[in-house]
Amino acid sequence: MTFPKWVQRAPGIGAVLCQNQKEEDKLLADWDEEKLAEAEAATAEAQANAAQAEEGAKLTLKMQGGKK
């Protein structure tokens, strides 16, 4: 492909002009790192929510067991 070249990450997000293949590769790698960081943050949040829900369920079961 000839350069300069416009590279677009996703519809609705502006394109970035890359001057050469090295610049395009770096841009794509940076985007991949950003997506990975976002996925890791979402995973950590989901795990925290799951742990909180598990604690709530344990407390509820404990309370129900004490009433019988």
Jmol script that loads the backbone (N, CA, C; Angstrom):
load data "model"
ATOM      1  N   MET A   1       0.855  -1.176   0.000  1.00  0.00           N
ATOM      2  CA  MET A   1       0.000   0.000   0.000  1.00  0.00           C
ATOM      3  C   MET A   1       0.894   1.230   0.000  1.00  0.00           C
ATOM      4  N   THR A   2       0.439   2.241  -0.604  1.00  0.00           N
ATOM      5  CA  THR A   2       1.228   3.467  -0.683  1.00  0.00           C
ATOM      6  C   THR A   2       0.948   4.371   0.503  1.00  0.00           C
ATOM      7  N   PHE A   3       1.941   5.126   0.823  1.00  0.00           N
ATOM      8  CA  PHE A   3       1.838   6.067   1.938  1.00  0.00           C
ATOM      9  C   PHE A   3       2.019   7.465   1.406  1.00  0.00           C
ATOM     10  N   PRO A   4       1.497   8.469   2.054  1.00  0.00           N
ATOM     11  CA  PRO A   4       0.735   8.436   3.307  1.00  0.00           C
ATOM     12  C   PRO A   4      -0.594   7.719   3.133  1.00  0.00           C
ATOM     13  N   LYS A   5      -1.073   7.199   4.247  1.00  0.00           N
ATOM     14  CA  LYS A   5      -2.281   6.373   4.231  1.00  0.00           C
ATOM     15  C   LYS A   5      -3.117   6.698   5.466  1.00  0.00           C
ATOM     16  N   TRP A   6      -4.428   6.822   5.261  1.00  0.00           N
ATOM     17  CA  TRP A   6      -5.347   7.046   6.370  1.00  0.00           C
ATOM     18  C   TRP A   6      -5.719   5.700   6.974  1.00  0.00           C
ATOM     19  N   VAL A   7      -5.630   5.595   8.285  1.00  0.00           N
ATOM     20  CA  VAL A   7      -5.986   4.364   8.998  1.00  0.00           C
ATOM     21  C   VAL A   7      -7.094   4.721   9.975  1.00  0.00           C
ATOM     22  N   GLN A   8      -8.191   3.979   9.891  1.00  0.00           N
ATOM     23  CA  GLN A   8      -9.331   4.258  10.759  1.00  0.00           C
ATOM     24  C   GLN A   8      -9.537   3.087  11.697  1.00  0.00           C
ATOM     25  N   ARG A   9      -9.674   3.409  12.963  1.00  0.00           N
ATOM     26  CA  ARG A   9      -9.834   2.390  14.000  1.00  0.00           C
ATOM     27  C   ARG A   9     -11.227   1.768  13.978  1.00  0.00           C
ATOM     28  N   ALA A  10     -12.230   2.619  13.898  1.00  0.00           N
ATOM     29  CA  ALA A  10     -13.612   2.148  13.928  1.00  0.00           C
ATOM     30  C   ALA A  10     -14.511   3.224  13.339  1.00  0.00           C
ATOM     31  N   PRO A  11     -15.679   2.831  12.838  1.00  0.00           N
ATOM     32  CA  PRO A  11     -16.615   3.830  12.334  1.00  0.00           C
ATOM     33  C   PRO A  11     -16.955   4.830  13.436  1.00  0.00           C
ATOM     34  N   GLY A  12     -17.033   6.072  13.078  1.00  0.00           N
ATOM     35  CA  GLY A  12     -17.369   7.101  14.045  1.00  0.00           C
ATOM     36  C   GLY A  12     -16.162   7.687  14.758  1.00  0.00           C
ATOM     37  N   ILE A  13     -14.995   7.103  14.533  1.00  0.00           N
ATOM     38  CA  ILE A  13     -13.758   7.628  15.118  1.00  0.00           C
ATOM     39  C   ILE A  13     -12.905   8.132  13.962  1.00  0.00           C
ATOM     40  N   GLY A  14     -12.365   9.301  14.101  1.00  0.00           N
ATOM     41  CA  GLY A  14     -11.574   9.889  13.033  1.00  0.00           C
ATOM     42  C   GLY A  14     -10.375   9.041  12.646  1.00  0.00           C
ATOM     43  N   ALA A  15      -9.995   9.141  11.386  1.00  0.00           N
ATOM     44  CA  ALA A  15      -8.853   8.402  10.867  1.00  0.00           C
ATOM     45  C   ALA A  15      -7.551   9.111  11.237  1.00  0.00           C
ATOM     46  N   VAL A  16      -6.458   8.338  11.208  1.00  0.00           N
ATOM     47  CA  VAL A  16      -5.129   8.859  11.502  1.00  0.00           C
ATOM     48  C   VAL A  16      -4.281   8.690  10.250  1.00  0.00           C
ATOM     49  N   LEU A  17      -3.535   9.717   9.912  1.00  0.00           N
ATOM     50  CA  LEU A  17      -2.682   9.673   8.727  1.00  0.00           C
ATOM     51  C   LEU A  17      -1.319   9.108   9.113  1.00  0.00           C
ATOM     52  N   CYS A  18      -0.963   7.981   8.508  1.00  0.00           N
ATOM     53  CA  CYS A  18       0.334   7.351   8.748  1.00  0.00           C
ATOM     54  C   CYS A  18       1.241   7.634   7.555  1.00  0.00           C
ATOM     55  N   GLN A  19       2.476   8.003   7.840  1.00  0.00           N
ATOM     56  CA  GLN A  19       3.420   8.370   6.790  1.00  0.00           C
ATOM     57  C   GLN A  19       4.172   7.178   6.210  1.00  0.00           C
ATOM     58  N   ASN A  20       4.266   6.076   6.990  1.00  0.00           N
ATOM     59  CA  ASN A  20       4.988   4.897   6.511  1.00  0.00           C
ATOM     60  C   ASN A  20       4.491   3.653   7.248  1.00  0.00           C
ATOM     61  N   GLN A  21       5.001   2.499   6.844  1.00  0.00           N
ATOM     62  CA  GLN A  21       4.554   1.231   7.425  1.00  0.00           C
ATOM     63  C   GLN A  21       4.906   1.137   8.900  1.00  0.00           C
ATOM     64  N   LYS A  22       6.078   1.625   9.284  1.00  0.00           N
ATOM     65  CA  LYS A  22       6.493   1.586  10.691  1.00  0.00           C
ATOM     66  C   LYS A  22       5.515   2.379  11.558  1.00  0.00           C
ATOM     67  N   GLU A  23       5.126   3.540  11.093  1.00  0.00           N
ATOM     68  CA  GLU A  23       4.176   4.379  11.832  1.00  0.00           C
ATOM     69  C   GLU A  23       2.816   3.691  11.937  1.00  0.00           C
ATOM     70  N   GLU A  24       2.379   3.062  10.853  1.00  0.00           N
ATOM     71  CA  GLU A  24       1.095   2.349  10.870  1.00  0.00           C
ATOM     72  C   GLU A  24       1.152   1.170  11.844  1.00  0.00           C
ATOM     73  N   ASP A  25       2.242   0.410  11.820  1.00  0.00           N
ATOM     74  CA  ASP A  25       2.394  -0.726  12.727  1.00  0.00           C
ATOM     75  C   ASP A  25       2.358  -0.277  14.179  1.00  0.00           C
ATOM     76  N   LYS A  26       3.039   0.833  14.492  1.00  0.00           N
ATOM     77  CA  LYS A  26       3.061   1.364  15.862  1.00  0.00           C
ATOM     78  C   LYS A  26       1.659   1.797  16.287  1.00  0.00           C
ATOM     79  N   LEU A  27       0.957   2.474  15.394  1.00  0.00           N
ATOM     80  CA  LEU A  27      -0.399   2.919  15.689  1.00  0.00           C
ATOM     81  C   LEU A  27      -1.309   1.729  15.990  1.00  0.00           C
ATOM     82  N   LEU A  28      -1.242   0.708  15.157  1.00  0.00           N
ATOM     83  CA  LEU A  28      -2.089  -0.472  15.358  1.00  0.00           C
ATOM     84  C   LEU A  28      -1.720  -1.196  16.658  1.00  0.00           C
ATOM     85  N   ALA A  29      -0.433  -1.272  16.964  1.00  0.00           N
ATOM     86  CA  ALA A  29       0.003  -1.902  18.215  1.00  0.00           C
ATOM     87  C   ALA A  29      -0.490  -1.107  19.423  1.00  0.00           C
ATOM     88  N   ASP A  30      -0.413   0.219  19.336  1.00  0.00           N
ATOM     89  CA  ASP A  30      -0.907   1.068  20.424  1.00  0.00           C
ATOM     90  C   ASP A  30      -2.402   0.866  20.634  1.00  0.00           C
ATOM     91  N   TRP A  31      -3.149   0.784  19.557  1.00  0.00           N
ATOM     92  CA  TRP A  31      -4.595   0.554  19.658  1.00  0.00           C
ATOM     93  C   TRP A  31      -4.873  -0.801  20.306  1.00  0.00           C
ATOM     94  N   ASP A  32      -4.095  -1.825  19.920  1.00  0.00           N
ATOM     95  CA  ASP A  32      -4.280  -3.144  20.520  1.00  0.00           C
ATOM     96  C   ASP A  32      -3.989  -3.118  22.015  1.00  0.00           C
ATOM     97  N   GLU A  33      -2.929  -2.408  22.412  1.00  0.00           N
ATOM     98  CA  GLU A  33      -2.601  -2.283  23.837  1.00  0.00           C
ATOM     99  C   GLU A  33      -3.722  -1.577  24.590  1.00  0.00           C
ATOM    100  N   GLU A  34      -4.293  -0.557  23.977  1.00  0.00           N
ATOM    101  CA  GLU A  34      -5.391   0.181  24.612  1.00  0.00           C
ATOM    102  C   GLU A  34      -6.608  -0.713  24.794  1.00  0.00           C
ATOM    103  N   LYS A  35      -6.929  -1.508  23.765  1.00  0.00           N
ATOM    104  CA  LYS A  35      -8.067  -2.424  23.868  1.00  0.00           C
ATOM    105  C   LYS A  35      -7.818  -3.467  24.956  1.00  0.00           C
ATOM    106  N   LEU A  36      -6.577  -3.966  25.044  1.00  0.00           N
ATOM    107  CA  LEU A  36      -6.241  -4.948  26.065  1.00  0.00           C
ATOM    108  C   LEU A  36      -6.383  -4.346  27.463  1.00  0.00           C
ATOM    109  N   ALA A  37      -5.907  -3.133  27.642  1.00  0.00           N
ATOM    110  CA  ALA A  37      -6.018  -2.471  28.945  1.00  0.00           C
ATOM    111  C   ALA A  37      -7.481  -2.281  29.332  1.00  0.00           C
ATOM    112  N   GLU A  38      -8.312  -1.894  28.370  1.00  0.00           N
ATOM    113  CA  GLU A  38      -9.741  -1.729  28.643  1.00  0.00           C
ATOM    114  C   GLU A  38     -10.380  -3.065  29.017  1.00  0.00           C
ATOM    115  N   ALA A  39      -9.993  -4.132  28.318  1.00  0.00           N
ATOM    116  CA  ALA A  39     -10.545  -5.457  28.617  1.00  0.00           C
ATOM    117  C   ALA A  39     -10.109  -5.927  29.995  1.00  0.00           C
ATOM    118  N   GLU A  40      -8.846  -5.663  30.355  1.00  0.00           N
ATOM    119  CA  GLU A  40      -8.357  -6.055  31.677  1.00  0.00           C
ATOM    120  C   GLU A  40      -9.081  -5.286  32.780  1.00  0.00           C
ATOM    121  N   ALA A  41      -9.342  -4.013  32.552  1.00  0.00           N
ATOM    122  CA  ALA A  41     -10.067  -3.210  33.541  1.00  0.00           C
ATOM    123  C   ALA A  41     -11.498  -3.722  33.693  1.00  0.00           C
ATOM    124  N   ALA A  42     -12.134  -4.057  32.582  1.00  0.00           N
ATOM    125  CA  ALA A  42     -13.502  -4.582  32.636  1.00  0.00           C
ATOM    126  C   ALA A  42     -13.525  -5.928  33.357  1.00  0.00           C
ATOM    127  N   THR A  43     -12.512  -6.747  33.130  1.00  0.00           N
ATOM    128  CA  THR A  43     -12.423  -8.046  33.807  1.00  0.00           C
ATOM    129  C   THR A  43     -12.265  -7.862  35.306  1.00  0.00           C
ATOM    130  N   ALA A  44     -11.386  -6.943  35.697  1.00  0.00           N
ATOM    131  CA  ALA A  44     -11.183  -6.687  37.129  1.00  0.00           C
ATOM    132  C   ALA A  44     -12.463  -6.192  37.783  1.00  0.00           C
ATOM    133  N   GLU A  45     -13.181  -5.310  37.096  1.00  0.00           N
ATOM    134  CA  GLU A  45     -14.437  -4.798  37.637  1.00  0.00           C
ATOM    135  C   GLU A  45     -15.467  -5.917  37.758  1.00  0.00           C
ATOM    136  N   ALA A  46     -15.545  -6.775  36.744  1.00  0.00           N
ATOM    137  CA  ALA A  46     -16.497  -7.884  36.783  1.00  0.00           C
ATOM    138  C   ALA A  46     -16.158  -8.852  37.913  1.00  0.00           C
ATOM    139  N   GLN A  47     -14.867  -9.100  38.114  1.00  0.00           N
ATOM    140  CA  GLN A  47     -14.464  -9.994  39.205  1.00  0.00           C
ATOM    141  C   GLN A  47     -14.810  -9.391  40.563  1.00  0.00           C
ATOM    142  N   ALA A  48     -14.602  -8.089  40.707  1.00  0.00           N
ATOM    143  CA  ALA A  48     -14.949  -7.421  41.964  1.00  0.00           C
ATOM    144  C   ALA A  48     -16.450  -7.489  42.203  1.00  0.00           C
ATOM    145  N   ASN A  49     -17.241  -7.265  41.164  1.00  0.00           N
ATOM    146  CA  ASN A  49     -18.700  -7.342  41.292  1.00  0.00           C
ATOM    147  C   ASN A  49     -19.145  -8.756  41.642  1.00  0.00           C
ATOM    148  N   ALA A  50     -18.499  -9.748  41.035  1.00  0.00           N
ATOM    149  CA  ALA A  50     -18.855 -11.140  41.310  1.00  0.00           C
ATOM    150  C   ALA A  50     -18.526 -11.496  42.760  1.00  0.00           C
ATOM    151  N   ALA A  51     -17.375 -11.042  43.238  1.00  0.00           N
ATOM    152  CA  ALA A  51     -16.994 -11.316  44.627  1.00  0.00           C
ATOM    153  C   ALA A  51     -17.973 -10.663  45.595  1.00  0.00           C
ATOM    154  N   GLN A  52     -18.385  -9.447  45.269  1.00  0.00           N
ATOM    155  CA  GLN A  52     -19.344  -8.733  46.110  1.00  0.00           C
ATOM    156  C   GLN A  52     -20.694  -9.459  46.107  1.00  0.00           C
ATOM    157  N   ALA A  53     -21.111  -9.925  44.954  1.00  0.00           N
ATOM    158  CA  ALA A  53     -22.376 -10.654  44.863  1.00  0.00           C
ATOM    159  C   ALA A  53     -22.292 -11.971  45.631  1.00  0.00           C
ATOM    160  N   GLU A  54     -21.148 -12.622  45.560  1.00  0.00           N
ATOM    161  CA  GLU A  54     -20.972 -13.879  46.285  1.00  0.00           C
ATOM    162  C   GLU A  54     -21.046 -13.649  47.795  1.00  0.00           C
ATOM    163  N   GLU A  55     -20.418 -12.586  48.269  1.00  0.00           N
ATOM    164  CA  GLU A  55     -20.477 -12.269  49.692  1.00  0.00           C
ATOM    165  C   GLU A  55     -21.915 -11.972  50.123  1.00  0.00           C
ATOM    166  N   GLY A  56     -22.644 -11.238  49.286  1.00  0.00           N
ATOM    167  CA  GLY A  56     -24.044 -10.953  49.588  1.00  0.00           C
ATOM    168  C   GLY A  56     -24.883 -12.213  49.643  1.00  0.00           C
ATOM    169  N   ALA A  57     -24.628 -13.127  48.712  1.00  0.00           N
ATOM    170  CA  ALA A  57     -25.370 -14.385  48.693  1.00  0.00           C
ATOM    171  C   ALA A  57     -25.053 -15.220  49.928  1.00  0.00           C
ATOM    172  N   LYS A  58     -23.777 -15.263  50.322  1.00  0.00           N
ATOM    173  CA  LYS A  58     -23.393 -16.017  51.514  1.00  0.00           C
ATOM    174  C   LYS A  58     -24.061 -15.451  52.763  1.00  0.00           C
ATOM    175  N   LEU A  59     -24.094 -14.133  52.854  1.00  0.00           N
ATOM    176  CA  LEU A  59     -24.728 -13.480  54.002  1.00  0.00           C
ATOM    177  C   LEU A  59     -26.218 -13.787  54.034  1.00  0.00           C
ATOM    178  N   THR A  60     -26.852 -13.719  52.875  1.00  0.00           N
ATOM    179  CA  THR A  60     -28.284 -14.021  52.789  1.00  0.00           C
ATOM    180  C   THR A  60     -28.562 -15.453  53.204  1.00  0.00           C
ATOM    181  N   LEU A  61     -27.751 -16.385  52.707  1.00  0.00           N
ATOM    182  CA  LEU A  61     -27.947 -17.795  53.079  1.00  0.00           C
ATOM    183  C   LEU A  61     -27.704 -18.017  54.568  1.00  0.00           C
ATOM    184  N   LYS A  62     -26.726 -17.344  55.109  1.00  0.00           N
ATOM    185  CA  LYS A  62     -26.423 -17.462  56.534  1.00  0.00           C
ATOM    186  C   LYS A  62     -27.600 -16.946  57.359  1.00  0.00           C
ATOM    187  N   MET A  63     -28.151 -15.809  56.939  1.00  0.00           N
ATOM    188  CA  MET A  63     -29.289 -15.225  57.661  1.00  0.00           C
ATOM    189  C   MET A  63     -30.512 -16.118  57.551  1.00  0.00           C
ATOM    190  N   GLN A  64     -30.751 -16.687  56.395  1.00  0.00           N
ATOM    191  CA  GLN A  64     -31.903 -17.584  56.214  1.00  0.00           C
ATOM    192  C   GLN A  64     -31.733 -18.850  57.044  1.00  0.00           C
ATOM    193  N   GLY A  65     -30.505 -19.319  57.132  1.00  0.00           N
ATOM    194  CA  GLY A  65     -30.236 -20.531  57.931  1.00  0.00           C
ATOM    195  C   GLY A  65     -30.469 -20.293  59.411  1.00  0.00           C
ATOM    196  N   GLY A  66     -30.207 -19.096  59.872  1.00  0.00           N
ATOM    197  CA  GLY A  66     -30.384 -18.772  61.291  1.00  0.00           C
ATOM    198  C   GLY A  66     -31.834 -18.599  61.683  1.00  0.00           C
ATOM    199  N   LYS A  67     -32.724 -18.303  60.731  1.00  0.00           N
ATOM    200  CA  LYS A  67     -34.139 -18.076  61.017  1.00  0.00           C
ATOM    201  C   LYS A  67     -34.917 -19.372  61.145  1.00  0.00           C
ATOM    202  N   LYS A  68     -34.405 -20.429  60.597  1.00  0.00           N
ATOM    203  CA  LYS A  68     -35.157 -21.705  60.606  1.00  0.00           C
ATOM    204  C   LYS A  68     -34.957 -22.470  61.857  1.00  0.00           C
TER     205      LYS A  68
END
end "model"
wireframe off; spacefill off
backbone 0.3
color backbone group
